[in-house]
């Protein structure tokens, strides 16, 4: 007796189109939120503690902290919170995944790479925005008379800052193939972010050449955008800032998506 | 038929055999550390110099007193990573790769092993610290008045950091937990510890906390060796540092002696 097994016909057509993209985008968000739930909880705690820590800790460096200094710290910490997940911790997570080989599995999922990158951006926003709110609230509570003036620009400023931070991180994580190098680059990045970029203090307090170097890099402009949207401080070249940050975000997004699409 | 009897006489540690074990362990540790000794010096130097420069950016105006506090606090900051980050990290890696059990099963007195480890890493903390101090003093043009007190101050501060870091890494078996504590410590030390600013900036409860913790005392004794008239009481600070160093050594010793 012969048994014949019939296989249901499988459609081998390439699935494309907006609907497929949207389905992939949503599945990847769910995927990340579920698989990283512990990591995300720990991340939220670390983000809130470090944000609040900077806001409160800076006050201790001064006998009497000037209001202008508090304003810079309070409006700089949100930038740190926003880019920390995407630019620093994200690449380290990918490096760990590469080292443990779970990255290959995620990479093989049938989702468009742009949808995958966009989903990661949403996850990074979820990892950053609550800390931004808490840091600002603590700053208002700790420093009496803090002259904050929130404008509607805060939405594009925060969203673009997080976008570019995440894309820089994705580029670092994927365009650099060695996990060791990725870890090293992120560690240098985080140190440089605190020590050599005018995020927590005005650019006038650093040497002019270092200010000039920062004009070509995105972090200083991110700080200007966010600070302009949260205060009355005058910023002349805000359009330049948006352009520089946007350009960095786009270039890194292209690099990251191309690296994601590379076959090994 | 001949019977061979092997007699196992327990080895007795004499001063000579202990010293030989110490020397051998020093070589053993150095061979292991040699490949990343350069990196250690670089990290300490970067941490020290990088922070020295960064603290200068924070202040709108740097007064002579601020400059003095930063320049004389930097050596303390440069000593912290060796004990509180690199040693716990190194022990954690040894645990993950399994070489930790091997190293501590070697037939040598544990005390010789621990002394060799502490001596080597205390000495390895020195070059990065000296470099950072030189750069900081130059950057802030602070005239330093170096006294003989600096030698015991720096040696005790470095030894304390190594001993407490080792004690922590030995007592806590999970490398992840040690890593978390290391990172939290660095954060607390950089922001909430009166190393580059006077303790009077802190609220009372935090000042009291730092009377018990070792970090502010490290800064006090090293500052006393670099200035004149700024620090008045170093006796208490030396005692607190000594107590922490002993506690760290004791924990390391107890864990290393434990069998199983």
Interface residues (C-beta under 8 A of the other chain):
Chain A: X50 X53 X54 X56 X57 X58 X60 X61 X62 X63 X66 X68 X69 X191 X194 X195 X196 X198 X200 X201 X202 X205 X206
Chain B: X46 X50 X51 X53 X54 X55 X57 X58 X59 X60 X187 X190 X191 X192 X194 X196 X197 X198 X200 X201 X202
